[in-house]
Every structure is written in C-alpha cells, then in structure tokens.
C-alpha cells in the first residue's frame, strides 16, 4: 500500500498486469472453490484487481462488491460491469453487511494485517465466512534473497526487495482468532509458477521501485539479480519459474 517514499510505492497498470501476471487470477480457482459462492449471497472481494475473479463469483449468482486501492484496476473492474470501489483494504469502511469476504493474491500487499482482518471481521454478518489465498511464509524467497544481495552490494535500500507480508500458518491463525474469527481450515503449500513472459518482466512488474532506486544503473542491477537466480529458477531451455508459496484459509465469524 502507500509508502512515504515516493519511489517505493507500488503502482499498477491493468494492461501490464494482464500481459505478465494473468496467472495470478488463473490460479485462484482453488480459493473460489473454498468460497463456494451461492446465489443471493452478498460477498466482498478485497483487493479485487481487474475483477476477473470478482466476475466469476458474480456469475454464480452472488451480489459482489469489489474494492482495490488501484484506480486503474477499479476502472478495469467497473468496465466488466462490476460494483468496484476505490478503497484501501487496511481501511475497510463496511459494517456487518456481507455473507462472505474473499481475497486472492492481494493481502500480502497490505502490511497492516491486523487492520485488514479487523475490517474483514466488521464487514461479516454473524456466521459469515472469510476465504483468502495470498503469499505465505517463504514466498519468492530466492527472488527476495537475490534482490537483497544486489541491493546490499550496490548500497541500495534493501527493504525495497521485500515490501510484503508473508505469514506462517501459526501467526495468521492467531491473528484471525484475536480478531474474533474462528479458523475452519488453513494450509501453506508450495506453488512454483512458470513465468510465461520471463523473470525480467516479473521483477519489473512487482518490484520496479527496487530497481528504480539505482537510476541509470537499473538495468545492470536487474541483470545481476537474474544472474543470481538463473541456476535455481531457470531451466536449460530458458524457462523461468517463480518460487511461490501460498497460504489459503477459511475462517468464520461466530
């Protein structure tokens, strides 16, 4: 989310995201299955992005509200005919109006996790459920380590290599319970993802601020990161894989 350093703020383009990261929503089917939306339910999608999965939930007959902090994503979601609203997931402005809250591949960008979960708990009706999937402990560990190594060697801000929240099962389960939600099931699992358009595109989509800090040496820093990653994440045919680890959870408001 917002960072006080202008060069550290993550910005999104719906078109670029569609070209280089469509796998994110394509792989969200398991979380939607856990949600199991039903006709007539009112569901909140936190971090809805461009609305691809939001539309899938709506197609099941649910009344869906999507929220995201990116104006470009909200415009893309609204163009799909969705009720999409510009809102920070760390400052959800809803009362107990929803039968379910859903989120896919977004909560790791919201580092004030307690504020997120508190807002989700407030938004749920009694008996309502929360289903989410996002980056868990160990997600993109090799990629982060390579960026930190290059950042340290170049005297950069290594915090820009890891702006995310990747919790363990134990930590996230405890947070849910502290916010009044009872965990039904929670799992952490590896999900290596082949990057159809390559590692450089992934890095510049998700961690452009890290490389921008090096100004006219940004391309050199990018090449150094890729050189460090090549032995472990690139096969003999030049295909790159991201070392994803996902946390998937279902919880209920008593």
C-alpha positions as CSV (number, residue, x, y, z in Angstrom):
1,X,0.0,0.0,0.0
2,X,1.1,3.7,0.4
3,X,4.7,4.2,1.4
4,X,6.1,7.6,2.5
5,X,8.9,7.3,0.0
6,X,7.6,8.2,-3.5
7,X,10.0,5.9,-5.2
8,X,8.8,2.9,-3.1
9,X,5.1,3.0,-4.0
10,X,3.8,0.1,-6.0
11,X,1.8,1.2,-9.0
12,X,-0.4,-1.0,-11.1
13,X,-1.4,-1.0,-14.8
14,X,-4.3,-3.3,-15.7
15,X,-2.9,-3.8,-19.2
16,X,0.6,-4.7,-18.0
17,X,-0.8,-6.9,-15.3
18,X,-2.9,-8.8,-17.8
19,X,0.1,-9.3,-20.1
20,X,2.6,-10.5,-17.5
21,X,0.6,-11.7,-14.4
22,X,-2.7,-13.3,-15.7
23,X,-1.6,-16.5,-14.0
24,X,-2.5,-14.9,-10.6
25,X,-6.2,-15.0,-11.3
26,X,-5.9,-18.1,-13.4
27,X,-4.6,-19.9,-10.3
28,X,-7.2,-18.5,-8.0
29,X,-9.8,-21.2,-8.7
30,X,-8.9,-23.2,-5.6
31,X,-9.7,-20.3,-3.4
32,X,-13.0,-19.7,-5.2
33,X,-13.9,-23.4,-4.7
34,X,-13.3,-22.9,-1.0
35,X,-15.6,-19.9,-1.1
36,X,-18.3,-21.8,-2.9
37,X,-20.4,-18.7,-3.6
38,X,-24.2,-19.2,-3.6
39,X,-27.0,-17.3,-5.4
40,X,-28.2,-14.3,-3.5
41,X,-25.2,-14.1,-1.2
42,X,-23.6,-10.7,-0.6
43,X,-19.8,-11.0,-1.0
44,X,-17.0,-8.6,-0.6
45,X,-13.8,-9.1,-2.7
46,X,-10.8,-7.4,-1.0
47,X,-8.1,-6.5,-3.5
48,X,-10.3,-7.3,-6.5
49,X,-7.7,-6.2,-9.0
50,X,-9.1,-6.0,-12.5
51,X,-12.2,-8.0,-11.5
52,X,-11.6,-11.4,-13.3
53,X,-12.3,-13.5,-10.2
54,X,-14.9,-11.0,-8.9
55,X,-16.9,-11.6,-12.1
56,X,-16.6,-15.3,-11.7
57,X,-18.1,-15.0,-8.2
58,X,-20.9,-12.8,-9.5
59,X,-21.6,-15.3,-12.3
60,X,-22.5,-17.8,-9.5
61,X,-25.4,-15.5,-8.6
62,X,-23.8,-13.6,-5.7
63,X,-24.0,-9.9,-5.2
64,X,-20.4,-8.8,-5.2
65,X,-18.7,-5.6,-4.1
66,X,-15.0,-5.4,-5.2
67,X,-12.6,-3.0,-3.5
68,X,-9.0,-2.1,-4.5
69,X,-6.5,0.7,-3.8
70,X,-5.6,1.0,-7.5
71,X,-7.7,3.4,-9.6
72,X,-6.5,1.6,-12.8
73,X,-7.7,-1.7,-11.5
74,X,-11.0,-0.3,-10.3
75,X,-11.6,1.2,-13.7
76,X,-10.9,-2.2,-15.4
77,X,-13.2,-4.0,-12.9
78,X,-16.0,-1.4,-13.4
79,X,-15.7,-1.9,-17.2
80,X,-16.7,-5.5,-16.6
81,X,-20.0,-4.2,-15.1
82,X,-18.9,-4.9,-11.5
83,X,-19.6,-2.8,-8.4
84,X,-16.0,-1.8,-7.9
85,X,-14.9,0.8,-5.3
86,X,-11.6,2.5,-4.7
87,X,-10.7,1.6,-1.1
88,X,-7.6,0.6,0.9
89,X,-8.0,-2.9,2.3
90,X,-6.4,-1.7,5.5
91,X,-9.3,0.8,6.0
92,X,-12.4,-1.1,5.0
93,X,-15.5,1.0,5.6
94,X,-18.2,-1.6,5.9
95,X,-20.5,-2.8,8.7
96,X,-21.8,-6.4,9.1
97,X,-23.3,-6.5,5.6
98,X,-21.7,-9.5,3.9
99,X,-22.2,-13.2,4.0
100,X,-18.6,-13.7,2.9
101,X,-15.4,-11.9,2.3
102,X,-13.0,-13.2,-0.3
103,X,-9.5,-12.2,-1.3
104,X,-7.0,-13.7,-3.8
105,X,-3.3,-12.7,-4.2
106,X,-3.8,-9.3,-2.5
107,X,-3.4,-9.5,1.3
108,X,0.4,-9.8,1.2
109,X,0.5,-6.2,-0.2
110,X,-1.3,-5.0,2.9
111,X,1.3,-5.0,5.6
112,X,-1.0,-3.8,8.4
113,X,-2.6,-7.2,8.6
114,X,-4.3,-6.6,11.9
115,X,-6.2,-3.6,10.4
116,X,-7.2,-5.8,7.4
117,X,-8.5,-8.7,9.4
118,X,-10.3,-6.3,11.8
119,X,-12.0,-4.7,8.9
120,X,-13.0,-8.0,7.4
121,X,-14.4,-9.2,10.7
122,X,-16.5,-6.0,10.9
123,X,-17.8,-6.5,7.4
124,X,-19.1,-10.0,8.1
125,X,-22.5,-10.9,9.3
126,X,-22.7,-13.4,12.2
127,X,-22.0,-16.8,10.7
128,X,-20.3,-15.2,7.7
129,X,-17.1,-16.7,6.3
130,X,-13.7,-15.4,5.2
131,X,-11.8,-17.2,2.4
132,X,-8.5,-15.9,1.1
133,X,-5.3,-17.0,-0.6
134,X,-2.1,-15.0,-0.7
135,X,1.6,-15.2,-0.3
136,X,2.7,-17.2,2.8
137,X,6.0,-17.7,4.7
138,X,8.8,-18.5,2.2
139,X,7.0,-17.0,-0.8
140,X,9.5,-15.8,-3.5
141,X,12.4,-16.4,-1.0
142,X,15.0,-17.0,-3.7
143,X,13.9,-13.8,-5.6
144,X,14.0,-11.7,-2.4
145,X,17.4,-13.0,-1.4
146,X,18.9,-12.2,-4.8
147,X,17.5,-8.7,-4.7
148,X,18.8,-8.1,-1.2
149,X,22.2,-9.4,-2.2
150,X,22.4,-7.0,-5.2
151,X,20.9,-4.1,-3.1
152,X,23.5,-4.6,-0.4
153,X,26.4,-4.8,-2.8
154,X,25.2,-1.6,-4.5
155,X,24.5,0.3,-1.3
156,X,20.7,0.4,-2.0
157,X,17.7,0.3,0.2
158,X,17.3,-3.5,0.7
159,X,13.8,-3.0,2.3
160,X,12.5,-2.4,-1.2
161,X,13.3,-6.0,-2.0
162,X,10.6,-7.2,0.4
163,X,7.5,-4.9,0.8
164,X,5.2,-7.9,1.6
165,X,3.5,-9.7,4.5
166,X,4.1,-13.4,4.2
167,X,2.9,-15.0,7.5
168,X,3.2,-18.5,8.8
169,X,0.1,-20.7,9.4
170,X,0.6,-20.2,13.2
171,X,0.9,-16.4,13.0
172,X,-2.0,-15.9,10.7
173,X,-4.3,-18.3,12.6
174,X,-3.5,-16.5,15.8
175,X,-4.3,-13.1,14.2
176,X,-7.7,-14.4,12.9
177,X,-8.6,-15.7,16.4
178,X,-7.5,-12.4,18.0
179,X,-9.9,-10.5,15.7
180,X,-12.8,-12.8,16.5
181,X,-12.7,-15.2,13.6
182,X,-12.6,-19.0,14.1
183,X,-10.3,-20.9,11.7
184,X,-12.0,-23.7,9.8
185,X,-9.0,-24.7,7.7
186,X,-5.7,-23.2,6.8
187,X,-2.8,-24.5,4.8
188,X,0.6,-23.4,3.5
189,X,1.8,-25.0,0.2
190,X,4.4,-24.5,-2.5
191,X,3.2,-23.4,-5.9
192,X,6.0,-22.9,-8.3
193,X,4.8,-20.9,-11.3
194,X,6.3,-20.9,-14.8
195,X,6.6,-17.3,-15.9
196,X,5.3,-17.2,-19.4
197,X,6.9,-13.8,-20.2
198,X,10.1,-14.3,-18.2
199,X,11.7,-13.2,-14.9
200,X,12.7,-9.7,-16.0
201,X,9.1,-8.9,-16.7
202,X,8.0,-10.3,-13.3
203,X,10.7,-8.3,-11.5
204,X,9.8,-5.0,-13.3
205,X,6.1,-5.6,-12.7
206,X,6.2,-6.5,-9.0
207,X,9.5,-4.8,-7.8
208,X,10.1,-1.9,-10.2
209,X,10.7,0.5,-7.2
210,X,13.7,-1.6,-6.1
211,X,15.4,-1.2,-9.5
212,X,14.4,2.4,-10.0
213,X,16.5,3.4,-6.9
214,X,19.6,2.7,-9.0
215,X,18.6,5.2,-11.7
216,X,20.8,4.8,-14.7
217,X,22.2,1.6,-13.4
218,X,18.8,-0.1,-13.0
219,X,19.3,-2.4,-16.0
220,X,22.7,-3.5,-14.6
221,X,21.1,-4.3,-11.2
222,X,18.3,-6.3,-12.9
223,X,20.9,-8.3,-14.9
224,X,22.8,-9.1,-11.6
225,X,19.6,-10.3,-9.9
226,X,18.8,-12.5,-12.9
227,X,22.3,-13.9,-12.9
228,X,22.0,-14.9,-9.3
229,X,18.6,-16.6,-9.9
230,X,19.4,-18.4,-13.1
231,X,21.0,-21.5,-11.6
232,X,17.9,-22.3,-9.4
233,X,14.9,-20.7,-11.3
234,X,15.8,-21.0,-15.0
235,X,15.8,-24.4,-16.8
236,X,18.1,-25.4,-19.7
237,X,15.5,-24.1,-22.2
238,X,15.4,-20.6,-20.8
239,X,12.1,-21.1,-18.9
240,X,11.8,-19.1,-15.7
241,X,9.9,-20.3,-12.6
242,X,8.9,-18.1,-9.6
243,X,9.2,-19.9,-6.2
244,X,5.7,-19.2,-4.9
245,X,4.4,-20.4,-1.6
246,X,0.7,-19.7,-0.9
247,X,-1.4,-19.6,2.3
248,X,-5.1,-20.5,1.9
249,X,-7.5,-20.0,4.7
250,X,-11.2,-20.3,5.6
251,X,-12.5,-18.7,8.8
252,X,-15.9,-17.9,10.2
253,X,-17.4,-15.2,12.3
254,X,-19.3,-16.9,15.2
